[in-house]
Amino acid sequence: MQVNQLNQLIKDMEDYDKDKRFMASCDLCSELLKENPKIAEANIEKQICQGLMKQLDDQSGEVQGNAVKCISKISQKINEKQLGEVIKKLCSCVISGTDDFRDIYRTCIKTLIVETEESYGKNICNHLIPPLKEGINHKNEDVREECIEILNETIKRFYSVLISTPNLIEKDTVMSSLLKQLSSTNNSLKKKANYCLGTLAIILSPKQLTSLVSKVVKEITGKKQKKQVFTYVQCIGAIAQTVGYKLGSTLNTIIPIFTNLCKLSGDTENKEQDLENEVAEMCLNSFDCFVKKCPKEVTPFLNGILELAGNLISYDPNYSYDEEGMDEPMMDAEEYEGWGSDMEEEIGDNGGDDSSWKVRRSSIKVIDAIAKCRPEMLRELYTSIVTKLVSQFKEREENVKCELFATFSSVIKTGVVVSEEDLMVDMDAPMLVRTRSSTEVLTEHVPLIMKSLLKQIEEKNQKIKNAVIQVFMNMALALSG
């Protein structure tokens, strides 16, 4: 396409006919993707970008939506300066644009962030972070939510740039603005603010991180309503997921508080039972992170964590099990339809459904983490852990049951563990020796284990069958020779 044709299309981008505006944008986008040399020669790239930015304010929704799609497509073809201007305009649309297209603008910005070269990071952060910082405090909750989501993506993508150039973001100001959102009544907003605080923790200095954790812990201990407690526990969980290895010095404060929050009454008449379960699940997930990411600092608390998890794997206040391991609901079966909902659901979305399965699943994951990361810890407690896991083979929830079998396989593998001498001398090339006591314990439990597993193998559920077969294989390996 020649220069005069390109110039005509640029004019058509502002034509009164919306169809012409639509098609002109599509044609110019195609030419840009073809890397037409005429575009570079005539400096038309800038005019195309300016035209597309104007169309973001177009009266026609179709033209607006098409402009967003075109910008996403050409993001990797335009130069750094133009890209910065485009992102700045999109961000302005998120904050002050129409409600109908706000999520589209946000999606487009996130796409540009992900697909842009890291070398553009400084320029993009310069254009994005200042308006996002203002957007987080916007009076409109929807705007705040979108800005927090974009900021989260920006920090994740360009954290190395933000660490090397700290003046690109006012960390204390952003941290305070995000913490402020946790007092909102909007669950979605609070969740996104927590995730963003977890991501922000990556670029915080040790002093700032300690300050953040202290403020959150203070809120946990000062709140009486479980819903408020959950929000701040979720924040610690988000931080643990991203920088758990930096929280070692704070475990002395966090773990006792979280342990206390995991003491569940099991009172089926308690209206806040689901909330208590959600809080306990989040605390247990944090313990999982601490075991994996703070191996040295968490050591003094491991026995207590393991005992707590071992007790909670059978936490099922709304069900009773007979001697044969068959489950009997304490309420009508109809009330249990829809169990196994996604763990990302908001608090309160589960209605009357039982959420105790989340506590059991998280407890099992904690035991699995200890078995894999600290096998020497299970030597003294091998008998009690194996007994508790086997007794819970009657588990009624499919996902929890599969997690249970996977963890049992991990525990079985501790029958062949690294000797204490090798652990201290050479972690890279350990000599494996069979722990006699563990093997004997496993042998003693073989009849009970086989009885329980043979029941499970008759299940129609193929996922459970596969998990049981894996347990059989690991038992054979552990007991052979």
C-alpha positions in Angstrom: 0.0 0.0 0.0 1.3 3.4 -1.0 1.8 6.5 1.2 -1.2 8.3 -0.3 -3.4 5.3 0.4 -2.2 5.1 4.0 -2.9 8.8 4.4 -6.4 8.4 3.1 -7.0 5.6 5.6 -5.8 7.8 8.4 -8.4 10.4 7.3 -11.0 7.8 7.2 -10.4 7.0 10.9 -12.2 10.2 11.6 -14.9 9.9 9.0 -18.6 10.5 10.0 -19.4 7.0 8.9 -18.6 4.6 11.7 -18.2 1.7 9.3 -15.5 3.6 7.5 -13.8 4.4 10.8 -13.9 0.7 11.7 -12.5 -0.6 8.4 -9.8 2.1 8.2 -8.4 1.0 11.6 -8.5 -2.7 10.6 -6.6 -1.9 7.3 -4.0 0.2 8.9 -3.5 -2.4 11.6 -2.9 -5.0 8.9 -0.3 -2.8 7.1 1.5 -2.2 10.4 1.7 -5.9 11.1 3.1 -6.5 7.6 5.9 -4.1 8.5 5.2 -2.0 5.4 8.4 0.1 4.9 6.3 3.1 3.7 4.9 3.5 7.2 8.4 4.0 8.6 9.4 6.3 5.8 6.5 8.6 6.1 6.4 8.6 9.9 2.9 7.2 9.7 3.2 5.0 12.7 2.7 7.9 15.1 -0.4 9.0 13.1 -1.9 5.5 13.3 -1.4 5.4 17.1 -2.9 8.8 17.5 -5.9 7.8 15.4 -6.4 4.6 17.5 -6.2 6.6 20.7 -8.8 9.0 19.5 -11.1 6.1 18.6 -10.9 5.0 22.3 -13.3 7.9 22.9 -15.4 7.2 19.8 -19.2 7.4 20.2 -19.6 4.0 18.6 -19.0 1.1 20.9 -18.0 -1.1 18.0 -15.3 1.4 16.9 -14.0 1.6 20.5 -13.8 -2.1 20.9 -12.1 -2.5 17.5 -9.5 0.2 18.4 -8.6 -1.8 21.6 -8.2 -5.0 19.6 -6.0 -3.2 17.0 -3.8 -1.7 19.8 -3.3 -5.2 21.3 -2.2 -6.6 17.9 0.3 -3.9 17.0 1.8 -3.5 20.5 5.0 -5.4 19.5 5.4 -3.4 16.2 5.3 0.2 17.5 8.3 2.0 19.1 8.8 2.4 22.8 7.7 6.1 22.9 4.4 5.4 21.0 3.7 2.4 23.2 4.1 4.5 26.3 1.6 7.1 25.0 -0.9 4.4 24.1 -0.7 2.8 27.5 -1.1 6.2 29.2 -4.2 6.8 27.2 -5.6 3.4 27.9 -5.0 3.9 31.6 -6.9 7.3 31.4 -9.8 5.4 29.8 -9.8 2.9 32.7 -10.1 5.7 35.2 -12.4 8.2 33.4 -13.8 6.2 30.5 -17.2 4.5 30.1 -18.1 1.7 32.4 -19.1 -0.6 29.5 -15.5 -0.7 28.2 -13.5 -0.4 31.4 -12.8 -4.1 31.6 -11.8 -4.1 27.9 -9.3 -1.3 28.5 -7.9 -3.2 31.5 -7.5 -6.4 29.5 -5.7 -4.5 26.7 -3.3 -2.9 29.2 -2.5 -6.3 30.8 -1.9 -7.8 27.4 0.5 -5.0 26.5 2.3 -5.4 29.8 2.8 -9.2 29.3 3.9 -9.0 25.7 6.1 -6.0 25.9 9.9 -6.4 26.1 11.4 -5.9 29.6 13.7 -3.2 28.2 10.5 -1.0 27.8 9.8 -1.5 31.5 11.0 1.8 32.8 9.1 3.8 30.2 5.9 1.8 30.8 6.2 2.1 34.6 6.7 5.9 34.2 3.5 6.2 32.2 1.4 3.7 34.2 2.2 3.9 37.9 1.4 7.6 38.6 -2.2 7.4 37.3 -2.7 3.9 38.8 -1.6 5.3 42.2 -4.3 7.9 41.9 -6.8 5.4 40.6 -6.4 3.2 43.7 -8.0 6.0 45.7 -10.8 6.7 43.2 -14.3 7.2 44.6 -15.6 4.5 42.2 -14.9 1.0 43.6 -14.9 -0.5 40.1 -12.1 1.9 39.0 -10.1 1.1 42.1 -10.5 -2.6 41.4 -9.3 -2.3 37.8 -6.4 -0.1 38.8 -5.3 -2.5 41.5 -5.4 -5.4 39.0 -3.3 -3.5 36.5 -0.8 -2.4 39.2 -0.5 -6.0 40.3 0.3 -7.1 36.7 2.8 -4.2 36.3 4.8 -5.1 39.4 4.8 -8.8 38.5 6.1 -8.1 35.0 8.7 -5.4 35.8 9.7 -6.1 39.5 13.4 -6.2 38.6 13.1 -2.8 36.9 11.3 -1.4 40.0 13.9 -2.9 42.3 16.8 -1.4 40.3 15.0 1.9 39.9 13.2 2.5 43.2 12.1 6.0 42.4 9.6 4.7 39.8 7.1 3.8 42.5 6.3 5.4 45.9 6.1 2.1 47.8 5.0 3.4 51.1 2.2 5.4 49.5 1.0 2.5 47.4 1.2 0.1 50.4 -0.9 2.5 52.5 -3.5 2.9 49.7 -3.8 -0.9 49.3 -4.1 -1.5 53.0 -6.9 1.1 53.1 -8.9 -1.1 50.6 -9.0 -4.0 53.1 -11.6 -2.1 55.2 -14.0 -2.1 52.2 -17.2 -4.2 52.2 -16.4 -5.3 48.6 -15.0 -8.8 48.8 -13.6 -8.8 45.3 -11.8 -5.5 45.9 -10.3 -6.8 49.1 -9.1 -9.9 47.5 -7.4 -8.1 44.6 -5.8 -5.6 47.1 -4.4 -8.6 49.1 -3.0 -10.2 46.0 -1.4 -6.9 45.0 0.1 -6.4 48.5 1.6 -9.9 48.1 3.1 -8.9 44.8 4.2 -5.5 46.2 6.1 -7.4 48.9 8.6 -8.6 46.3 10.0 -5.0 45.8 9.7 -3.8 49.4 12.8 -3.3 51.5 13.2 -5.5 54.7 12.1 -2.6 56.8 9.0 -1.9 54.7 8.1 -5.6 54.6 8.4 -5.8 58.4 6.2 -2.7 58.7 3.6 -4.2 56.4 3.4 -7.5 58.3 3.3 -5.8 61.7 0.3 -3.6 60.5 -1.5 -6.6 59.2 -0.9 -8.8 62.3 -2.1 -5.9 64.5 -5.3 -5.8 62.5 -5.8 -9.6 62.9 -5.4 -9.5 66.6 -7.6 -6.4 66.9 -10.6 -7.6 64.8 -13.5 -9.4 66.4 -15.5 -10.2 63.3 -14.4 -13.3 61.5 -14.9 -11.7 58.1 -12.5 -9.0 58.9 -10.0 -11.5 60.4 -10.2 -13.5 57.2 -9.3 -10.5 55.1 -6.0 -9.8 56.9 -5.1 -13.5 57.3 -5.6 -13.7 53.5 -3.1 -10.8 53.2 -0.4 -12.7 55.2 -1.1 -15.7 53.0 -0.6 -13.7 49.8 2.7 -12.3 51.2 3.8 -15.8 52.2 3.1 -17.1 48.7 5.4 -14.5 47.1 8.1 -13.8 49.7 7.6 -16.5 52.3 11.4 -16.9 52.6 11.6 -13.3 53.9 9.2 -13.9 56.8 11.4 -16.0 59.0 11.9 -13.2 61.6 8.1 -12.8 61.9 7.2 -16.4 62.5 7.4 -16.1 66.3 4.5 -13.7 66.0 2.5 -15.1 63.2 2.4 -18.9 63.9 1.0 -18.7 67.5 -1.8 -16.4 66.2 -2.6 -18.6 63.2 -2.5 -21.8 65.4 -5.1 -20.3 67.7 -7.3 -19.4 64.7 -7.2 -23.1 63.6 -8.8 -24.2 66.8 -12.3 -25.0 65.4 -15.3 -25.7 67.6 -17.1 -27.9 65.1 -20.3 -26.4 66.3 -22.8 -27.0 63.5 -25.1 -24.4 65.0 -22.5 -21.7 64.7 -23.5 -19.3 62.0 -19.9 -18.3 61.3 -18.7 -21.9 60.9 -18.0 -21.4 57.2 -16.0 -18.2 57.9 -14.0 -20.1 60.6 -13.2 -22.8 58.1 -12.1 -20.2 55.5 -9.8 -18.6 58.1 -8.4 -21.9 59.2 -7.8 -22.9 55.5 -5.8 -19.7 54.9 -3.7 -20.2 58.1 -2.9 -23.8 57.1 -1.9 -22.7 53.6 0.5 -20.2 55.2 2.0 -23.0 57.3 2.5 -24.9 54.1 4.5 -21.9 52.7 6.5 -21.5 55.9 7.5 -25.1 55.9 8.7 -24.9 52.3 10.3 -21.4 52.3 11.5 -20.9 55.9 12.9 -24.3 56.8 15.3 -23.0 59.5 13.0 -20.5 61.2 10.0 -22.8 61.2 11.8 -25.7 62.9 10.8 -24.8 66.5 7.1 -24.9 65.5 7.1 -28.0 63.3 5.9 -30.5 66.0 3.0 -28.2 66.9 2.1 -27.6 63.2 2.2 -31.4 62.4 0.1 -32.2 65.4 -2.5 -29.6 64.4 -2.6 -30.8 60.8 -2.9 -34.4 62.0 -6.0 -33.5 64.1 -7.7 -31.4 61.4 -7.5 -34.0 58.6 -10.5 -35.6 60.2 -12.4 -32.3 60.9 -15.8 -33.0 59.5 -18.5 -31.7 61.9 -21.4 -32.2 59.5 -20.8 -35.9 58.8 -20.6 -39.0 60.9 -18.9 -42.2 59.8 -19.8 -45.7 60.9 -17.3 -48.3 61.9 -17.0 -49.6 58.4 -16.0 -46.2 57.1 -19.2 -45.4 55.3 -20.3 -41.8 55.6 -23.7 -40.8 56.9 -24.8 -37.2 56.4 -26.2 -35.3 59.3 -28.5 -33.5 56.9 -30.5 -34.4 53.9 -28.4 -35.3 50.8 -30.1 -32.6 48.8 -28.5 -30.0 51.0 -25.0 -31.2 49.8 -25.5 -30.7 46.1 -22.8 -28.5 44.6 -19.9 -29.4 46.9 -16.4 -29.0 45.8 -16.7 -25.4 44.7 -13.7 -23.5 43.4 -11.5 -22.2 46.3 -11.4 -18.8 44.6 -15.1 -18.2 45.5 -15.9 -15.3 47.7 -16.9 -15.8 51.3 -20.6 -16.3 51.5 -21.0 -17.5 48.0 -21.2 -21.1 49.1 -24.6 -20.6 50.7 -25.5 -23.6 52.9 -22.8 -25.8 51.5 -20.3 -27.4 54.0 -16.8 -25.9 53.7 -15.0 -28.2 56.2 -13.4 -30.0 53.2 -11.2 -27.0 52.7 -9.7 -27.4 56.2 -9.1 -31.1 55.7 -7.4 -30.6 52.3 -5.2 -27.8 53.6 -4.2 -29.9 56.6 -3.2 -32.8 54.3 -1.1 -30.5 52.2 0.8 -29.3 55.4 1.6 -33.0 56.2 2.7 -33.5 52.6 5.0 -30.5 52.8 6.6 -31.7 56.0 7.0 -35.2 54.6 8.8 -33.9 51.5 10.8 -31.0 53.0 11.6 -32.4 56.5 11.4 -36.2 56.3 13.5 -36.6 59.5 10.6 -35.0 61.4 8.4 -38.0 60.7 10.7 -40.5 62.3 9.4 -40.0 65.8 5.8 -39.4 64.7 5.6 -42.0 61.8 3.2 -44.3 63.7 0.7 -41.6 64.6 0.8 -40.0 61.2 0.3 -43.3 59.3 -2.5 -44.3 61.6 -4.3 -40.9 61.1 -3.9 -41.0 57.3 -5.2 -44.5 57.0 -8.2 -43.9 59.3 -9.1 -41.0 57.0 -9.3 -43.2 53.8 -13.0 -43.0 54.3 -12.9 -39.4 53.2 -16.1 -38.5 51.2 -14.8 -35.5 49.1 -13.1 -36.6 45.9 -10.4 -33.9 45.7 -9.5 -34.3 49.4 -9.3 -38.0 49.0 -6.9 -37.8 46.1 -4.8 -35.3 48.0 -4.9 -37.7 51.0 -3.6 -40.6 48.9 -0.8 -38.5 47.4 0.3 -37.4 50.8 0.2 -41.0 52.1 2.5 -41.9 49.3 4.9 -39.1 50.3 4.9 -40.4 53.9 5.5 -44.0 52.7 8.6 -42.7 50.9 10.0 -41.6 54.3 10.6 -45.3 54.9 13.7 -44.7 52.9 15.1 -41.5 54.2 18.3 -39.6 54.3 20.4 -40.6 57.3 21.0 -37.9 59.9 24.7 -37.9 59.3 24.3 -37.3 55.6 21.8 -34.5 56.2 24.4 -32.7 58.2 27.4 -33.5 56.0 26.3 -33.5 52.4 22.8 -32.4 51.3 23.8 -32.7 47.6 24.8 -36.3 47.6 23.0 -38.1 50.4 23.3 -41.9 51.1 19.8 -43.4 51.3 19.3 -45.9 54.2 16.2 -47.6 55.2 14.7 -46.6 58.5 13.8 -49.9 60.1 11.2 -48.5 62.5 9.3 -46.9 59.7 9.3 -50.0 57.6 8.1 -52.1 60.6 5.3 -49.6 61.3 4.2 -49.8 57.6 4.3 -53.6 57.7 2.2 -53.7 60.8 -0.5 -51.6 59.1 -0.5 -53.5 55.8 -3.7 -55.5 56.6 -5.6 -52.4 57.6 -4.2 -50.4 54.6 -5.1 -53.1 52.1 -8.6 -53.4 53.5 -9.2 -49.7 53.1 -7.6 -49.4 49.7 -9.4 -52.4 48.2 -12.7 -50.7 49.1 -11.5 -47.6 47.2 -10.3 -49.5 44.1 -14.0 -50.6 43.6 -14.9 -46.9 43.1 -16.2 -45.9 39.7 -14.2 -42.7 39.9 -11.1 -43.2 37.7 -9.3 -40.3 39.4 -9.5 -42.1 42.8 -8.6 -45.4 41.3 -5.4 -44.0 39.8 -4.5 -42.5 43.1 -5.0 -45.8 44.9 -2.8 -47.6 42.3 -0.1 -45.1 42.9 -0.3 -45.9 46.7 0.0 -49.6 45.9 3.1 -49.0 43.8 4.8 -46.9 46.5 4.0 -49.4 49.2 5.6 -52.2 47.1 8.7 -50.1 46.6 8.9 -49.2 50.3 8.5 -52.8 51.5 10.6 -54.6 48.9 14.1 -55.8 49.6 
